[in-house]
């Protein structure tokens, strides 16, 4: 099927994202991707000069999608319900891309500086949006503007990533239990810095 440049690039990006979500980076070959797209390797290289270029582009798209889905759900809900909705969106997303997410967070190709920058950029945007959203809750700017609040949330996001990796690897715990654990960890984190958790309930 003939596609124009933008459509072909979008097709290859979607194919790459789907493939890398099912298998690790090293298990996927350019030959296989070209064959699945029904094009020559030369045409694939026209859009993505290397397998790594396709992987990084897919990672960026996945990171953008993760930030958007996680931080735009639960509008109008009570703050604690919005936290739950955001965690559900996060766990759904990483579950759909489990092999790639686990491999990335455990190192491997994720040790590449450019890829590490994509991951850190997603973390920074998540943190920025959480801080912004929290400032509009009863916690207020007086709490969210404190550096310790940012540090605490950054640590909590690290716990979310670590717990997600364990859950995705073992699959021995219901997702709802993982989500509630992360909710309670957030509340405990707020208690540790003296924030009034009662306003979130």
N, C-alpha and C positions, 0 to 999 in steps of 0.2 A: 504494500500500500504506500502510495506517495504521500508524504506529509511535508508541509512547509517547515522552515527552519525552527520556528518557535514550537510548533507542535511536535516535531521530531525530538527536539531537546527535552520537552516535557515528558514525552513517551519514555525516553531513555532514563531520565531522572526517576520516573515512577518505577520503572523496571529495576533500576539499581537499588532503590530504597526497599522494594519488596524482596529482592534477592538477598541483600545484606541483612534484612530483618530475620530471614530464615536461617542463614548460615554465616559463618565467620568470614572475615575479609580474605583470609588466605585460602579458603575453600572455593572462592569464586574466581573464574577466569574471564578475561575479555572475550575469548572465543565463544564461551558459553553465553555471555550477555548478547553478543552480536547475533548469534544463532537464534536466541529467544526473541530478539527484536525483528528478525527477518531481514537483517542488513549485513553488509560486509564489515569486517574489522576496520577497514579504512574509513568508512563513513562514521562509525562510532568514534574513531579517533579524531574526526573532524570536529565533533562536538565536545568530546572529553579526551584530551591528549593521552591520559593515562588512566588506569583503573583507580588510582588514588584520587585523581581529579573528580571522577564520578562519585567516589565514596565521600569525599569532603563536601561536594555539592549536595549530596543526599543527606549528609549529617546536618548541614546548615538548614535545609528545608525541614528536617525532622525536629531540630532544636527550635526553629521558629514556630512550628506547629505545637510543640509541647508547651512553650511559653504562652501562646495564645489560648490554647484550650484550657490550661490550668488556671489562668488568671482572669478569665472572662465568664466563668460559670458562677451560678449561685447569686446572680444579681437580684437585689431586693430581699434576699434571705437574711436571717439573723446571722451575725458574724461567725458563730461556731458552725452553723449549717453551711455557710459559704466555705469555711475551711474544709469541711467534709467533702463538699462538692469538688473543690480543687484537688484534694487528695484522690478522690475517685477518678477524676480526669487524668491525673498523673499516673496512677497505677494502671489504668486502662491503656494509656499510651505506651508505657514501658513494657507492659505485657505483650502488646501487639508487635513490639520490636525487641523482644527479649534477648535473642542471641547477640545482636549488635550492641545493645545497651550494656549487657554484662561484659562482653569483650572490651568495649570501650572503657568502661569504668575500672576494669581490672588491669588496664595497661595495654600491652600489645601495640597495635597501630595507634592507639590513643596517646602513646608517648611522643608522637610527632608534634612539634610545637604548634603547627597550624591547626591540627585537630584539637589539641589541648586548648587552644584559644577559642575555638568554637564552643567547646564544652563550658569553659569558664565564662564566656560571654552569655550563654544561656543561664548559668547560675546567677550572674550579675543582674540580668534582666528580671529573672524570677524574684530575686531579693528586692530589687527596686520597685517592682509592682506590688509585692506584698507590703512593703513599707508604705507605699502610696495609699494602698487600699486600707491599711490599718489606721492611717492617719485620719481617715474619714469615718472610722468606727468610734464607739465610746472611749476607746483607748486614748484617742486624740493626739494631737501633735506634740503635746508636752511629754508624752511617753515615747512616741516613735522617733522623735528628734534626738533622743539620747543615744550616744555611740554604743552603749552597752546593749541596747535593744537590737541594733544592727548586728552586733557581734553574736548575740544570742540566737537571732534568726538564722544567721549564716551557719552556726553550729547545728541548728535544728535541720536545715536543708541537707547538711552532710549526713545526719542521722537518717533522713528520708531516703537518700541515695543508698546508704549501706543496708538499711532494712529491705529496700526494694530488691537489691542484688541477692540477698539471702533468700527472700521469698521466691524470687524468680528461679533461683538455682534449685531449691529444695521442693517447692510446691507442697509443703506439708502443713500449711496453715491457711485457713480461709482468708480471702482478701479482706473481708469486712473486719476481721480481727487485726490484720495489719494496719488497716486504716485507723481503727480506734486506738491502737497503740500509738500511732503517730499523732493523733489528736491529743491524747493524754500527755505525750512527751512535750508537745507544744505548750499545753497548759502548765506543766511542771517547769518548763523553761521560763515562762512568764512569771511564775511564782518566784523563781530563783533571782529574778532581777527586780522584784518588787512591783510588778505591774498588776493592776486589779483584774484578775481573770473573771470575776463575777459579771463584768460588763459584756463579756463575749457570749454568755449563755442565753 
